[in-house]
């Protein structure tokens, strides 16, 4: 069994991951934040695309479960000599990997690898497609804050078209009972929102007073996001979460961001530093969620 997408995952399965992560949150608060749950297991991190938060949190999660970690980066590998993705994955498995964590710029790459190897595969982000562990850690962050996602109103704001986080979060949030609205200029909305359980809007100011959560996304210049609106100042004037816009949220409203942040663009420094910006909570919860996923796939919970 692998964890590749949030689309189609039943609510009970998401809630089991969240419940397990809550247990690991307690483990991480101990003087020695470690348990022998996966001692003797080997987790291979295959990152074909750059990462800070995801890569480091998977490494921390693996070590907190007492498993060994083997890290792979494309830059120093035989890919530069023409080795195929399939041969690379099968080589890593032959070295003894019990599970692979895969990040790749190509949509569908973790699925291909999961078809070539016998061990479980966790999708750590594939192109503009899916990032399921990010979605579940965001669900944990909101559940800790509000007690439940049922009835929460969430605005996902920014470069929706190029965001794997948006795709994963829409399905996870709505499965757990939230209502989602995608807010972006039309050129940064999905090419087709058919099948997305969400509404769409192009006016952030019109929805700010109606939502409990503002989930901000950066403009993904590396995937063409900068080329589809007239200018950066115009984007900031219409979609940046300034202190003035933040003041229009409900007193209980919160802000999330998956990182990396472009301060002064989608979020101001003042808002990023506010106690109701739960950005560092998301980072911390990433370790517990990834512990839960690794344990579920390797520790016998299914």
Order of alpha helices (4+ residues) and beta strands (2+ residues): alpha-beta-alpha-beta-alpha-beta-alpha-beta-alpha-beta-alpha-beta-beta-alpha-beta-alpha-alpha-beta-alpha-alpha
